[in-house]
Amino acid sequence: MILTELKAVELADLFSALSDASRVRIISALLEGEMSVGDLAEKLKMSDSAVSHQLRGLRHLRLIRGRRAGRQIFYNLEDDHVALLFRMGLDHVEHG
C-alpha cells in the first residue's frame, strides 16, 4: 500500500502526538473514562495549565473530544481506535 502525501502527513502527525509522555499519560488516564482538566491534573500530578495545553493538541488531532457541562468540559477518547492504538503500542513496549 502506497500512501498519498496527505495520508502520510496525517499518520505522521498522529504518531507525533503520541511521542510526548504527557500526552500518552493523558490518553492512559482517559482509558478509564471521561475526566475534567482538574481530574486529569490531579490524577497525573500535573498543573491544570499543562494538562490544558496537551489537551488542545490531542483535540486538534481528533484523538480526544470534549463535552461541555455548564462551565466545565469533560474529555474522553475520540473513539475505540485511539484506545486500540494505545493498547497495541503498550503491548509492544511490554513484550519488546
Backbone bond lengths (Angstrom), bond angles and torsions (degrees), N, CA, C in turn:
res aa  C-N    CA-C-N  psi(-1)  N-CA   C-N-CA  omega(-1)  CA-C   N-CA-C  phi
1 M - - - 1.450 - - 1.528 108.53 -
2 I 1.301 116.27 124.98 1.458 122.32 175.56 1.526 107.43 -104.19
3 L 1.327 115.63 125.31 1.465 120.89 -179.37 1.519 111.01 -83.73
4 T 1.313 115.14 148.72 1.461 119.10 170.17 1.528 107.65 -70.30
5 E 1.298 115.93 162.48 1.466 120.22 178.63 1.524 110.92 -58.46
6 L 1.337 116.94 -42.19 1.465 121.20 -179.12 1.528 111.09 -62.59
7 K 1.322 117.37 -46.51 1.472 120.66 179.93 1.521 110.74 -65.28
8 A 1.325 117.02 -36.94 1.468 120.49 178.33 1.531 110.68 -64.11
9 V 1.327 116.72 -40.73 1.472 120.96 178.24 1.528 110.16 -66.05
10 E 1.337 116.92 -44.39 1.462 120.64 179.99 1.526 111.03 -62.00
11 L 1.324 117.63 -41.63 1.466 121.06 179.06 1.522 110.93 -67.82
12 A 1.321 117.17 -40.28 1.469 120.59 177.01 1.525 110.52 -62.96
13 D 1.337 117.27 -39.96 1.466 121.11 177.55 1.527 110.96 -62.94
14 L 1.326 116.61 -39.57 1.459 120.63 177.80 1.529 110.47 -60.49
15 F 1.312 116.63 -49.87 1.463 119.42 -179.36 1.525 111.44 -68.29
16 S 1.307 117.21 -30.53 1.461 120.60 175.36 1.526 110.66 -63.54
17 A 1.328 116.02 -39.52 1.472 120.23 178.62 1.523 110.50 -61.99
18 L 1.314 116.76 -32.43 1.465 121.03 -178.92 1.524 112.16 -87.81
19 S 1.331 117.36 6.04 1.463 120.36 -179.10 1.526 112.65 -90.02
20 D 1.314 117.20 2.72 1.462 121.87 -179.24 1.534 109.06 -111.83
21 A 1.322 116.29 125.86 1.467 121.00 -176.31 1.529 112.35 -60.56
22 S 1.316 118.22 -36.91 1.476 120.15 179.17 1.518 111.26 -64.44
23 R 1.325 116.87 -42.67 1.463 119.66 179.11 1.527 110.80 -65.95
24 V 1.316 117.31 -39.46 1.467 120.96 178.04 1.527 110.12 -63.86
25 R 1.321 117.55 -40.08 1.464 121.05 178.29 1.528 111.07 -65.35
26 I 1.329 117.21 -37.65 1.464 120.73 177.50 1.525 109.54 -64.29
27 I 1.315 117.21 -45.39 1.464 120.12 177.68 1.517 110.41 -60.22
28 S 1.326 117.28 -41.96 1.475 119.72 179.88 1.527 110.85 -62.24
29 A 1.319 117.08 -38.66 1.467 120.51 178.65 1.527 110.57 -67.19
30 L 1.320 116.75 -39.61 1.463 120.30 -178.64 1.527 112.67 -72.09
31 L 1.321 117.50 -13.30 1.462 120.21 172.19 1.528 110.56 -61.63
32 E 1.330 116.63 -26.40 1.459 122.07 179.69 1.525 111.92 -78.16
33 G 1.335 116.89 -17.06 1.458 120.91 -179.74 1.512 112.16 134.54
34 E 1.303 114.11 -178.03 1.457 123.73 -176.01 1.526 111.54 -62.20
35 M 1.349 116.07 138.22 1.464 121.02 179.03 1.521 110.55 -146.64
36 S 1.319 114.83 152.78 1.466 121.40 174.73 1.531 108.77 -86.84
37 V 1.318 115.61 171.27 1.470 120.43 176.26 1.526 109.68 -57.73
38 G 1.336 116.20 -45.44 1.467 120.15 -179.74 1.514 112.87 -61.91
39 D 1.338 116.21 -41.51 1.468 120.66 177.84 1.530 110.35 -61.14
40 L 1.337 115.75 -46.41 1.469 120.22 -179.86 1.520 111.16 -63.86
41 A 1.333 116.07 -44.10 1.465 120.26 -179.22 1.527 111.01 -60.00
42 E 1.313 116.53 -44.18 1.466 120.70 179.75 1.529 110.75 -65.75
43 K 1.310 116.69 -47.11 1.462 121.50 -177.19 1.527 111.64 -63.12
44 L 1.336 116.46 -39.01 1.464 121.09 -174.65 1.528 113.42 -96.64
45 K 1.336 116.15 -0.35 1.472 121.12 -178.45 1.532 111.19 56.78
46 M 1.329 114.51 48.50 1.458 122.42 178.01 1.526 107.74 -124.70
47 S 1.328 116.65 162.89 1.462 119.73 175.92 1.531 109.41 -76.98
48 D 1.331 115.65 155.63 1.460 120.52 177.36 1.529 110.39 -57.84
49 S 1.347 116.88 -41.46 1.463 119.40 -177.43 1.532 111.33 -67.55
50 A 1.325 117.63 -36.87 1.472 120.09 177.82 1.527 110.53 -65.76
51 V 1.323 116.82 -41.55 1.469 120.67 178.04 1.527 109.77 -64.64
52 S 1.317 117.34 -46.30 1.468 121.08 179.57 1.525 111.54 -58.30
53 H 1.321 116.25 -41.82 1.466 121.02 178.89 1.530 110.69 -59.97
54 Q 1.316 116.85 -46.16 1.464 120.70 -179.31 1.538 111.30 -68.91
55 L 1.328 117.01 -36.96 1.456 120.66 179.25 1.525 111.79 -62.75
56 R 1.341 116.80 -36.53 1.469 120.10 178.50 1.526 110.52 -58.26
57 G 1.332 116.35 -45.74 1.463 120.05 179.96 1.519 112.16 -65.90
58 L 1.319 116.72 -41.70 1.465 120.61 179.19 1.525 111.40 -66.14
59 R 1.318 116.33 -37.34 1.467 120.53 178.73 1.529 110.54 -69.12
60 H 1.327 116.45 -40.16 1.464 121.63 178.82 1.528 111.26 -59.34
61 L 1.321 116.97 -36.69 1.464 121.93 179.94 1.529 112.76 -88.73
62 R 1.334 116.70 6.96 1.461 123.53 177.43 1.533 112.48 60.53
63 L 1.342 116.04 36.07 1.459 120.39 174.86 1.522 110.65 -92.21
64 I 1.330 116.48 -24.52 1.465 122.18 177.17 1.522 108.36 -133.57
65 R 1.331 115.25 165.64 1.465 120.86 174.96 1.529 107.75 -138.15
66 G 1.308 114.64 156.10 1.457 120.20 179.24 1.517 111.29 -113.20
67 R 1.321 114.94 150.29 1.467 122.32 175.65 1.510 107.30 -128.56
68 R 1.310 115.66 121.18 1.464 120.45 -178.67 1.523 110.12 -82.85
69 A 1.332 114.84 134.28 1.465 121.99 173.90 1.528 105.83 -134.20
70 G 1.313 115.81 97.24 1.458 119.61 -174.95 1.523 109.78 68.94
71 R 1.316 115.46 -124.72 1.468 120.30 179.83 1.516 112.94 -90.64
72 Q 1.305 117.36 -5.84 1.459 121.19 -175.64 1.529 111.34 -105.55
73 I 1.332 115.32 150.23 1.458 121.05 175.55 1.526 107.48 -115.80
74 F 1.309 115.10 133.24 1.459 121.79 177.53 1.522 108.14 -109.71
75 Y 1.314 115.42 133.71 1.462 121.56 -174.79 1.516 110.97 -107.05
76 N 1.331 113.90 148.51 1.455 121.92 179.13 1.519 107.22 -147.40
77 L 1.326 117.09 162.77 1.459 120.29 175.13 1.525 108.94 -65.49
78 E 1.303 116.08 145.53 1.471 121.21 -177.38 1.520 111.78 -61.68
79 D 1.333 117.38 -44.70 1.464 120.22 179.74 1.527 110.04 -162.79
80 D 1.312 115.81 -179.61 1.467 120.78 -177.19 1.521 112.92 -66.40
81 H 1.329 118.25 -21.80 1.462 120.52 179.35 1.527 111.20 -63.10
82 V 1.323 116.41 -36.91 1.464 120.54 -179.68 1.525 109.60 -64.88
83 A 1.317 117.16 -45.44 1.466 120.90 178.45 1.519 111.00 -63.77
84 L 1.319 116.96 -41.36 1.461 120.88 179.73 1.525 111.15 -63.97
85 L 1.315 116.57 -45.22 1.462 120.81 178.38 1.526 110.67 -60.16
86 F 1.341 116.15 -44.57 1.458 120.64 178.81 1.531 110.53 -60.67
87 R 1.319 116.42 -49.07 1.469 120.47 -176.92 1.523 112.12 -65.30
88 M 1.318 117.02 -37.03 1.467 119.96 177.31 1.528 110.73 -65.80
89 G 1.324 116.56 -42.27 1.464 120.27 177.33 1.515 111.58 -63.37
90 L 1.326 116.94 -43.58 1.459 121.03 179.08 1.521 110.62 -63.87
91 D 1.326 116.75 -41.74 1.465 121.06 177.96 1.534 110.15 -60.59
92 H 1.313 117.06 -41.42 1.463 121.26 178.46 1.537 110.91 -61.96
93 V 1.334 115.94 -43.79 1.462 121.10 -178.98 1.540 110.62 -66.51
94 E 1.320 116.85 -42.04 1.466 120.37 -177.28 1.515 112.40 -72.00
95 H 1.317 118.81 -24.06 1.468 121.39 -178.84 1.525 112.59 -107.06
96 G 1.332 115.64 5.60 1.446 120.44 -175.76 1.477 112.71 -81.04
